[in-house]
Amino acid sequence: MIAHHALRRLLSLPALALATAVLIGSIATTASGGPTSPTQTRADAPVNVTVLAPRRGDIAGKESKGFFVDLALSYPSIASSGADFQLTGPGAHQNQAPFPGAFAAGVDEKLPGLIVLVSTSTIGARQAQNLANLFNLTGFTNQKTNEIWDTWLVGAAAFGRNVRSVLRVAVAADKNGDGIYNDAPAVVPDVNRDDRINAADLKAFGVASNIAAVPFEIRD
């Protein structure tokens, strides 16, 4: 709740109207339920990923869009996250004060280790496409636990209509050894060539976190 108070102060600035919607979604999803599954936590992983929304079995969206992907990530340190502030969106909302950020599929320069996959994606490399750079709002929730929250308001029906889907989220391993988790791929390789991108492919690429997998539905 402290984090949301801080975000409300942020949104008192002449910022994007988008951020207000994102904040409301974060409050609603957090109030209505916690992590999607206790199995998301792996004690031996340096980074922990928790999906706040969607939850397992949710029927999300209207007109197959307008749903939230809301994440909490805890790192060994804030510095190791490589993270920065972000308040962005499509079109004219990109790269605007007070916290400019790019907006396109691929690696998010504001949280450069994050990997987000949606099994029914129609964007770019589809299910292999990292969608992390579509997130709108990134902030520092709790320095005591090195926790960062990241939120995406899905603005287009680009992930299937009236379909069952699976969200997968992880943080890439420190592959270049610089002490920062900033090595996410733009596209996750299909290592076993089975035409499905799943936990096996993420593990083969290398991750520093648990792999959160959330089955849900996208509906009109």
N, C-alpha and C positions, 0 to 999 in steps of 0.2 A: 504493500500500500504506500510506503514511503516513496517508492519509485514513481508511482502514478502521481503523487503530489508534485514531485519534481517535474514530471512531464507536463502537468497542468500549468506550472509556472512558465515552462518553455513555450507552451501554446498560447500564452497571453501575448507573445510577440506577434507581429503581423506575418505569421507563417502560413503554410499551405492549409487550405481547408481539408485536404486529404488527411493531414495528421490528426485532426479531430476525430475522423472516422476510425483511424487506426487505433487511437487511444481508447475510444469507446469499445472497440472490439476486444482489446487487451483486457480491459476491466471486466467485460462480460464473461469472457472465456475463463479468466482466472477465478472469478467469483463462482462460476458454475461447475468447476472441476479442476483437479490438479493434473499431474502427469498422466499420459494415456495409459501407461503400464509400469509397474514397479520393475519390470525386467529391463527397462531402458538404462538403468544405472549399472555401470561396471566399475567395481572398486579399484581395479588395477589400471584403469585408463587415466592419463593425465588430464584429459578434458572430459567434462560431462555434458551431455546434451539432453534436455528435457523438452518435449513438445507439449505446449499448453493448448494449442488448437491447430488442426482439428483433433478431436479425441477419437479413439478407436470406435468404429461403428457410427460415427456422426453422419447425418445427411446434411451436407453443407451446400450453401449457396442459394441463389435465386437467379433464374435464367442461366444457370450453370456458371455463375461468377459471383463476385461480391462476398466471398468467404475469406477467412483469415488463416494465415499460417503464422503462428506465434511461438517463438522459441526462447528458452532460457539456456545460456551456456556458461559453464564455470571453468575457468582456466587456472593453471598453476600460478599465474600472475597476470595482472592487466597488461603489462608490457609484452608477455608472450602471446597474447591474443592478436597483436597487430591491429587492433580495432581503433576506429575513430567514430566521431559523431556523424549521424546521417539523418536527413529529412528530405526525401526526394520522391519522385513519381514520374509518370510518363509525360512526354511532350514538354510544355512550358514549365512543368514542375521540376525539371532536372536542373541541377547545379545552381540552385537558388539559396540565398541567405535564409536562415542563419547557419545551416549545416548542409552545404551543397554535397550532392552525390550523383553519380551516374545512374542510369536506369536502362538496363538491357540484360538479356540472358548472358550468363557466363560467370566469371569470378568476380566477387564483390570486393572492390578495393578497400572498403571500409571494414570488412570482416573477411580477410583474404584466405582463411583456411576452411571456410564453410562450404559444405557440399549439400545441395538440396535437389532431390530428384522426385519427380512425379511420374508414376508409371504410365499414365495416359496423356502425357504432354504431347502437344502437336508442334512445339516450338523447336527450331534448330535440329539438333540431333535427337529429338524426341525423348524417350525415356532415359537416354544417356546424357542429356543436356543438363549441366549445372545451372540452376535457376536462382542462385544466391544473389545475383546482382539485380534481381527484381524486388528485393526487399526495400521497404519505404523508410523504416524508422529503426535506428540503431542507437542504443544508449547504455550507459553504465549504471547498473541497478544497485550493486552492492560491492564496494571495494573490500569489505571484510572477507567475502567469499569469491572475489574476482568474477562476479556474475555480470553478464551482459545479456540484454534482451534485444531481440531482433523480430520485427513484425512486417508482414506483407499482406496488403489488402489486394486480393486477386481481382484485377479490373477487367479482365476479358475472358470469354469462354474458350480459352485456348488449351484446356486440359480435359476435353471430352464433355459431351452432353449426356446427362442421365446415365452415368457409368459408375462402376466400382473402380476405385483407384487405390494406389498405395503411395503414401508419402514416405520417403527415406531421407534421413538427415544424419550427417556425420561431420567431423572435422578431420581434415587431412593430416597425416603425419608430418613432422618436420623433416622433409625429405632433403633439404639443402643444408641442414645442420646449423642454421643461424640462430637457433634458440627461439624462433618465432613461428607460430603455426600459420604460415602464409603461403602454403603450397597446394591449394586446391586446384584441380583441373577444370578447364572450361567444359570438357566432355570426359565422362568416365569411360575408360576402355572396356570393351566386352572381352575380358581376358579368356574366358572359356568358350567363347564364340557360340553361345547358345541362343543369341538374339534376345536375351533378357538381361537387364541390368539390375542386380540385386546385391545382397550383403556379400556374396562371394566375390563379386567384382570390386566392391569397395575394399574388402580385406586385402585382395590381391594388389590393389593400387597402394594401399597403406593408409591406415587411419590412426589418429591419436585419441579417439573417443569411442564410446559405445555407438552402435548404429541403431538409431531409433526408427522403427518401421510402424507406420500407422495406416491400417486399412480403413477406408471411409468411402462414402458415396458423394458424387457431385450431381446435383439435381437442378432441373428447371423449376 
